Amino acid sequence: MKIMNIQAEKLELIRMVLNTKKPSVLTSIRKIFEKEENIDFWNTLSKEEKEDIHQGIEELNNGEKYPYDEIMAKHR
């Protein structure tokens, strides 16, 4: 799906939801949204990303700071 078509896709989904007569479809849609809402960002990170974050927090706690461009170059 192209980004510029996301609004059209949303409208089509709304139309489909409004026209359905099947409670099971609505239940399935609700479950999808509830599952998405319950995803913890931390659990989506890799081990390396978590370690980098912990290291960054430790460095900040020790007063160590790095220029933004340097950090971004490392993670690109």
N, CA, C and O atoms as a printed pandas DataFrame, in Angstrom:
     atom_number atom_name residue_name chain_id  residue_number  x_coord  y_coord  z_coord
0              1         N          MET        A               1    0.842   -1.174    0.000
1              2        CA          MET        A               1    0.000    0.000    0.000
2              3         C          MET        A               1    0.890    1.242    0.000
3              4         O          MET        A               1    1.802    1.357    0.819
4              5         N          LYS        A               2    0.629    2.149   -0.902
5              6        CA          LYS        A               2    1.404    3.381   -0.979
6              7         C          LYS        A               2    0.913    4.352    0.077
7              8         O          LYS        A               2   -0.270    4.384    0.416
8              9         N          ILE        A               3    1.858    5.153    0.599
9             10        CA          ILE        A               3    1.517    6.099    1.657
10            11         C          ILE        A               3    0.438    7.074    1.207
11            12         O          ILE        A               3   -0.461    7.399    1.983
12            13         N          MET        A               4    0.512    7.542   -0.028
13            14        CA          MET        A               4   -0.477    8.518   -0.461
14            15         C          MET        A               4   -1.867    7.902   -0.591
15            16         O          MET        A               4   -2.849    8.638   -0.690
16            17         N          ASN        A               5   -1.978    6.601   -0.593
17            18        CA          ASN        A               5   -3.271    5.939   -0.689
18            19         C          ASN        A               5   -3.814    5.501    0.671
19            20         O          ASN        A               5   -4.865    4.863    0.736
20            21         N          ILE        A               6   -3.123    5.829    1.743
21            22        CA          ILE        A               6   -3.546    5.344    3.056
22            23         C          ILE        A               6   -4.907    5.904    3.447
23            24         O          ILE        A               6   -5.708    5.201    4.063
24            25         N          GLN        A               7   -5.183    7.161    3.098
25            26        CA          GLN        A               7   -6.488    7.734    3.436
26            27         C          GLN        A               7   -7.607    7.023    2.681
27            28         O          GLN        A               7   -8.669    6.759    3.246
28            29         N          ALA        A               8   -7.378    6.718    1.430
29            30        CA          ALA        A               8   -8.381    5.989    0.648
30            31         C          ALA        A               8   -8.589    4.597    1.227
31            32         O          ALA        A               8   -9.718    4.109    1.275
32            33         N          GLU        A               9   -7.526    3.959    1.663
33            34        CA          GLU        A               9   -7.626    2.624    2.262
34            35         C          GLU        A               9   -8.426    2.688    3.556
35            36         O          GLU        A               9   -9.267    1.825    3.809
36            37         N          LYS        A              10   -8.172    3.703    4.378
37            38        CA          LYS        A              10   -8.919    3.861    5.622
38            39         C          LYS        A              10  -10.410    4.041    5.342
39            40         O          LYS        A              10  -11.255    3.434    6.000
40            41         N          LEU        A              11  -10.714    4.873    4.370
41            42        CA          LEU        A              11  -12.121    5.105    4.028
42            43         C          LEU        A              11  -12.796    3.828    3.536
43            44         O          LEU        A              11  -13.952    3.565    3.867
44            45         N          GLU        A              12  -12.085    3.050    2.759
45            46        CA          GLU        A              12  -12.635    1.786    2.267
46            47         C          GLU        A              12  -12.874    0.819    3.426
47            48         O          GLU        A              12  -13.892    0.128    3.460
48            49         N          LEU        A              13  -11.944    0.771    4.368
49            50        CA          LEU        A              13  -12.126   -0.101    5.531
50            51         C          LEU        A              13  -13.309    0.353    6.375
51            52         O          LEU        A              13  -14.079   -0.472    6.867
52            53         N          ILE        A              14  -13.451    1.655    6.542
53            54        CA          ILE        A              14  -14.602    2.183    7.288
54            55         C          ILE        A              14  -15.904    1.768    6.605
55            56         O          ILE        A              14  -16.852    1.338    7.262
56            57         N          ARG        A              15  -15.938    1.903    5.283
57            58        CA          ARG        A              15  -17.121    1.510    4.527
58            59         C          ARG        A              15  -17.443    0.030    4.750
59            60         O          ARG        A              15  -18.598   -0.348    4.943
60            61         N          MET        A              16  -16.403   -0.788    4.719
61            62        CA          MET        A              16  -16.607   -2.225    4.889
62            63         C          MET        A              16  -17.112   -2.542    6.304
63            64         O          MET        A              16  -17.991   -3.387    6.472
64            65         N          VAL        A              17  -16.566   -1.877    7.307
65            66        CA          VAL        A              17  -16.997   -2.096    8.688
66            67         C          VAL        A              17  -18.455   -1.683    8.854
67            68         O          VAL        A              17  -19.249   -2.405    9.457
68            69         N          LEU        A              18  -18.797   -0.522    8.316
69            70        CA          LEU        A              18  -20.176   -0.052    8.438
70            71         C          LEU        A              18  -21.178   -0.961    7.738
71            72         O          LEU        A              18  -22.324   -1.069    8.176
72            73         N          ASN        A              19  -20.769   -1.608    6.668
73            74        CA          ASN        A              19  -21.683   -2.447    5.892
74            75         C          ASN        A              19  -21.755   -3.905    6.350
75            76         O          ASN        A              19  -22.641   -4.646    5.924
76            77         N          THR        A              20  -20.824   -4.319    7.215
77            78        CA          THR        A              20  -20.838   -5.725    7.617
78            79         C          THR        A              20  -22.001   -6.022    8.554
79            80         O          THR        A              20  -22.400   -5.185    9.364
80            81         N          LYS        A              21  -22.520   -7.195    8.429
81            82        CA          LYS        A              21  -23.579   -7.659    9.311
82            83         C          LYS        A              21  -23.082   -8.825   10.176
83            84         O          LYS        A              21  -23.859   -9.468   10.882
84            85         N          LYS        A              22  -21.775   -9.079   10.102
85            86        CA          LYS        A              22  -21.191  -10.212   10.810
86            87         C          LYS        A              22  -20.458   -9.734   12.070
87            88         O          LYS        A              22  -19.411   -9.095   11.967
88            89         N          PRO        A              23  -20.991  -10.033   13.241
89            90        CA          PRO        A              23  -20.298   -9.661   14.486
90            91         C          PRO        A              23  -18.900  -10.261   14.579
91            92         O          PRO        A              23  -18.018   -9.672   15.204
92            93         N          SER        A              24  -18.685  -11.421   13.967
93            94        CA          SER        A              24  -17.366  -12.061   14.032
94            95         C          SER        A              24  -16.303  -11.219   13.327
95            96         O          SER        A              24  -15.142  -11.215   13.737
96            97         N          VAL        A              25  -16.690  -10.513   12.279
97            98        CA          VAL        A              25  -15.746   -9.636   11.577
98            99         C          VAL        A              25  -15.339   -8.491   12.499
99           100         O          VAL        A              25  -14.159   -8.153   12.600
100          101         N          LEU        A              26  -16.322   -7.900   13.167
101          102        CA          LEU        A              26  -16.033   -6.794   14.076
102          103         C          LEU        A              26  -15.175   -7.257   15.253
103          104         O          LEU        A              26  -14.277   -6.541   15.696
104          105         N          THR        A              27  -15.458   -8.452   15.752
105          106        CA          THR        A              27  -14.655   -9.015   16.845
106          107         C          THR        A              27  -13.209   -9.213   16.399
107          108         O          THR        A              27  -12.278   -8.912   17.146
108          109         N          SER        A              28  -13.026   -9.715   15.192
109          110        CA          SER        A              28  -11.676   -9.928   14.662
110          111         C          SER        A              28  -10.924   -8.605   14.512
111          112         O          SER        A              28   -9.741   -8.517   14.839
112          113         N          ILE        A              29  -11.604   -7.596   14.026
113          114        CA          ILE        A              29  -10.976   -6.279   13.861
114          115         C          ILE        A              29  -10.588   -5.719   15.223
115          116         O          ILE        A              29   -9.488   -5.194   15.390
116          117         N          ARG        A              30  -11.490   -5.831   16.197
117          118        CA          ARG        A              30  -11.197   -5.339   17.548
118          119         C          ARG        A              30   -9.959   -6.044   18.117
119          120         O          ARG        A              30   -9.106   -5.401   18.729
120          121         N          LYS        A              31   -9.862   -7.346   17.919
121          122        CA          LYS        A              31   -8.717   -8.105   18.436
122          123         C          LYS        A              31   -7.406   -7.632   17.802
123          124         O          LYS        A              31   -6.376   -7.560   18.472
124          125         N          ILE        A              32   -7.451   -7.318   16.533
125          126        CA          ILE        A              32   -6.247   -6.809   15.853
126          127         C          ILE        A              32   -5.796   -5.515   16.502
127          128         O          ILE        A              32   -4.615   -5.353   16.811
128          129         N          PHE        A              33   -6.721   -4.596   16.712
129          130        CA          PHE        A              33   -6.364   -3.315   17.317
130          131         C          PHE        A              33   -5.905   -3.482   18.757
131          132         O          PHE        A              33   -4.948   -2.828   19.173
132          133         N          GLU        A              34   -6.553   -4.328   19.516
133          134        CA          GLU        A              34   -6.149   -4.552   20.906
134          135         C          GLU        A              34   -4.760   -5.159   20.977
135          136         O          GLU        A              34   -3.970   -4.808   21.853
136          137         N          LYS        A              35   -4.461   -6.066   20.061
137          138        CA          LYS        A              35   -3.133   -6.674   20.034
138          139         C          LYS        A              35   -2.078   -5.617   19.735
139          140         O          LYS        A              35   -1.027   -5.592   20.377
140          141         N          GLU        A              36   -2.346   -4.748   18.772
141          142        CA          GLU        A              36   -1.403   -3.689   18.406
142          143         C          GLU        A              36   -1.176   -2.722   19.560
143          144         O          GLU        A              36   -0.054   -2.263   19.772
144          145         N          GLU        A              37   -2.225   -2.409   20.305
145          146        CA          GLU        A              37   -2.121   -1.469   21.416
146          147         C          GLU        A              37   -1.307   -2.045   22.561
147          148         O          GLU        A              37   -0.707   -1.295   23.330
148          149         N          ASN        A              38   -1.278   -3.358   22.683
149          150        CA          ASN        A              38   -0.600   -4.001   23.804
150          151         C          ASN        A              38    0.850   -4.357   23.523
151          152         O          ASN        A              38    1.519   -4.940   24.376
152          153         N          ILE        A              39    1.344   -4.017   22.344
153          154        CA          ILE        A              39    2.733   -4.324   22.021
154          155         C          ILE        A              39    3.644   -3.344   22.740
155          156         O          ILE        A              39    3.531   -2.133   22.550
156          157         N          ASP        A              40    4.534   -3.852   23.552
157          158        CA          ASP        A              40    5.496   -3.028   24.272
158          159         C          ASP        A              40    6.671   -2.740   23.349
159          160         O          ASP        A              40    7.314   -3.660   22.844
160          161         N          PHE        A              41    6.945   -1.466   23.132
161          162        CA          PHE        A              41    8.022   -1.036   22.250
162          163         C          PHE        A              41    9.331   -1.745   22.587
163          164         O          PHE        A              41   10.058   -2.167   21.688
164          165         N          TRP        A              42    9.629   -1.878   23.861
165          166        CA          TRP        A              42   10.887   -2.484   24.291
166          167         C          TRP        A              42   11.019   -3.907   23.751
167          168         O          TRP        A              42   12.116   -4.332   23.387
168          169         N          ASN        A              43    9.924   -4.634   23.697
169          170        CA          ASN        A              43    9.956   -6.023   23.234
170          171         C          ASN        A              43   10.146   -6.145   21.729
171          172         O          ASN        A              43   10.397   -7.242   21.230
172          173         N          THR        A              44   10.033   -5.051   21.003
173          174        CA          THR        A              44   10.241   -5.087   19.562
174          175         C          THR        A              44   11.700   -4.829   19.188
175          176         O          THR        A              44   12.083   -4.970   18.027
176          177         N          LEU        A              45   12.508   -4.450   20.175
177          178        CA          LEU        A              45   13.918   -4.138   19.916
178          179         C          LEU        A              45   14.780   -5.395   19.940
179          180         O          LEU        A              45   14.479   -6.365   20.637
180          181         N          SER        A              46   15.851   -5.353   19.165
181          182        CA          SER        A              46   16.809   -6.460   19.181
182          183         C          SER        A              46   17.672   -6.368   20.439
183          184         O          SER        A              46   17.687   -5.348   21.128
184          185         N          LYS        A              47   18.383   -7.445   20.716
185          186        CA          LYS        A              47   19.286   -7.475   21.873
186          187         C          LYS        A              47   20.328   -6.360   21.751
187          188         O          LYS        A              47   20.644   -5.688   22.734
188          189         N          GLU        A              48   20.854   -6.169   20.549
189          190        CA          GLU        A              48   21.873   -5.141   20.320
190          191         C          GLU        A              48   21.316   -3.741   20.564
191          192         O          GLU        A              48   21.991   -2.893   21.146
192          193         N          GLU        A              49   20.078   -3.502   20.115
193          194        CA          GLU        A              49   19.461   -2.191   20.331
194          195         C          GLU        A              49   19.251   -1.923   21.821
195          196         O          GLU        A              49   19.481   -0.811   22.297
196          197         N          LYS        A              50   18.815   -2.947   22.548
197          198        CA          LYS        A              50   18.623   -2.799   23.993
198          199         C          LYS        A              50   19.949   -2.510   24.688
199          200         O          LYS        A              50   20.023   -1.662   25.576
200          201         N          GLU        A              51   20.993   -3.222   24.277
201          202        CA          GLU        A              51   22.313   -2.999   24.870
202          203         C          GLU        A              51   22.810   -1.582   24.588
203          204         O          GLU        A              51   23.384   -0.938   25.466
204          205         N          ASP        A              52   22.590   -1.097   23.367
205          206        CA          ASP        A              52   22.983    0.274   23.018
206          207         C          ASP        A              52   22.241    1.292   23.888
207          208         O          ASP        A              52   22.832    2.274   24.337
208          209         N          ILE        A              53   20.969    1.062   24.121
209          210        CA          ILE        A              53   20.189    1.980   24.954
210          211         C          ILE        A              53   20.711    1.969   26.386
211          212         O          ILE        A              53   20.895    3.023   26.995
212          213         N          HIS        A              54   20.949    0.775   26.921
213          214        CA          HIS        A              54   21.488    0.673   28.282
214          215         C          HIS        A              54   22.846    1.366   28.376
215          216         O          HIS        A              54   23.133    2.063   29.349
216          217         N          GLN        A              55   23.669    1.167   27.363
217          218        CA          GLN        A              55   24.983    1.796   27.348
218          219         C          GLN        A              55   24.830    3.322   27.300
219          220         O          GLN        A              55   25.547    4.039   27.998
220          221         N          GLY        A              56   23.911    3.809   26.491
221          222        CA          GLY        A              56   23.678    5.244   26.392
222          223         C          GLY        A              56   23.213    5.846   27.702
223          224         O          GLY        A              56   23.655    6.929   28.085
224          225         N          ILE        A              57   22.326    5.150   28.389
225          226        CA          ILE        A              57   21.847    5.628   29.688
226          227         C          ILE        A              57   22.986    5.681   30.687
227          228         O          ILE        A              57   23.120    6.642   31.445
228          229         N          GLU        A              58   23.807    4.639   30.680
229          230        CA          GLU        A              58   24.961    4.589   31.594
230          231         C          GLU        A              58   25.928    5.738   31.305
231          232         O          GLU        A              58   26.430    6.387   32.224
232          233         N          GLU        A              59   26.180    5.979   30.027
233          234        CA          GLU        A              59   27.083    7.074   29.642
234          235         C          GLU        A              59   26.522    8.428   30.079
235          236         O          GLU        A              59   27.258    9.275   30.584
236          237         N          LEU        A              60   25.224    8.627   29.883
237          238        CA          LEU        A              60   24.611    9.884   30.322
238          239         C          LEU        A              60   24.688   10.042   31.836
239          240         O          LEU        A              60   24.948   11.133   32.342
240          241         N          ASN        A              61   24.463    8.952   32.547
241          242        CA          ASN        A              61   24.558    8.993   34.009
242          243         C          ASN        A              61   25.969    9.329   34.473
243          244         O          ASN        A              61   26.154    9.891   35.552
244          245         N          ASN        A              62   26.967    8.983   33.656
245          246        CA          ASN        A              62   28.364    9.275   33.976
246          247         C          ASN        A              62   28.815   10.626   33.415
247          248         O          ASN        A              62   29.991   10.977   33.507
248          249         N          GLY        A              63   27.879   11.382   32.833
249          250        CA          GLY        A              63   28.206   12.704   32.307
250          251         C          GLY        A              63   28.814   12.686   30.923
251          252         O          GLY        A              63   29.264   13.725   30.439
252          253         N          GLU        A              64   28.841   11.534   30.271
253          254        CA          GLU        A              64   29.408   11.438   28.926
254          255         C          GLU        A              64   28.337   11.794   27.898
255          256         O          GLU        A              64   27.218   11.283   27.950
256          257         N          LYS        A              65   28.691   12.670   26.969
257          258        CA          LYS        A              65   27.745   13.059   25.920
258          259         C          LYS        A              65   28.465   13.049   24.585
259          260         O          LYS        A              65   29.671   13.286   24.515
260          261         N          TYR        A              66   27.711   12.770   23.517
261          262        CA          TYR        A              66   28.277   12.696   22.174
262          263         C          TYR        A              66   27.437   13.544   21.225
263          264         O          TYR        A              66   26.229   13.678   21.420
264          265         N          PRO        A              67   28.066   14.118   20.200
265          266        CA          PRO        A              67   27.311   14.909   19.222
266          267         C          PRO        A              67   26.283   14.045   18.489
267          268         O          PRO        A              67   26.531   12.874   18.200
268          269         N          TYR        A              68   25.138   14.634   18.197
269          270        CA          TYR        A              68   24.038   13.947   17.523
270          271         C          TYR        A              68   24.501   13.295   16.220
271          272         O          TYR        A              68   24.182   12.136   15.957
272          273         N          ASP        A              69   25.254   14.042   15.402
273          274        CA          ASP        A              69   25.707   13.516   14.110
274          275         C          ASP        A              69   26.567   12.263   14.271
275          276         O          ASP        A              69   26.487   11.343   13.457
276          277         N          GLU        A              70   27.374   12.229   15.303
277          278        CA          GLU        A              70   28.222   11.063   15.568
278          279         C          GLU        A              70   27.382    9.834   15.900
279          280         O          GLU        A              70   27.651    8.735   15.415
280          281         N          ILE        A              71   26.380   10.032   16.717
281          282        CA          ILE        A              71   25.501    8.926   17.097
282          283         C          ILE        A              71   24.720    8.423   15.878
283          284         O          ILE        A              71   24.613    7.216   15.657
284          285         N          MET        A              72   24.186    9.344   15.104
285          286        CA          MET        A              72   23.386    8.951   13.934
286          287         C          MET        A              72   24.246    8.229   12.893
287          288         O          MET        A              72   23.768    7.297   12.247
288          289         N          ALA        A              73   25.483    8.636   12.724
289          290        CA          ALA        A              73   26.372    7.978   11.766
290          291         C          ALA        A              73   26.605    6.527   12.162
291          292         O          ALA        A              73   26.729    5.658   11.299
292          293         N          LYS        A              74   26.666    6.262   13.471
293          294        CA          LYS        A              74   26.902    4.912   13.956
294          295         C          LYS        A              74   25.713    3.984   13.648
295          296         O          LYS        A              74   25.892    2.789   13.412
296          297         N          HIS        A              75   24.508    4.550   13.654
297          298        CA          HIS        A              75   23.311    3.713   13.521
298          299         C          HIS        A              75   22.692    3.745   12.128
299          300         O          HIS        A              75   21.583    3.247   11.937
300          301         N          ARG        A              76   23.371    4.306   11.181
301          302        CA          ARG        A              76   22.825    4.334    9.811
302          303         C          ARG        A              76   23.318    3.154    9.027
303          304         O          ARG        A              76   22.969    3.002    7.857
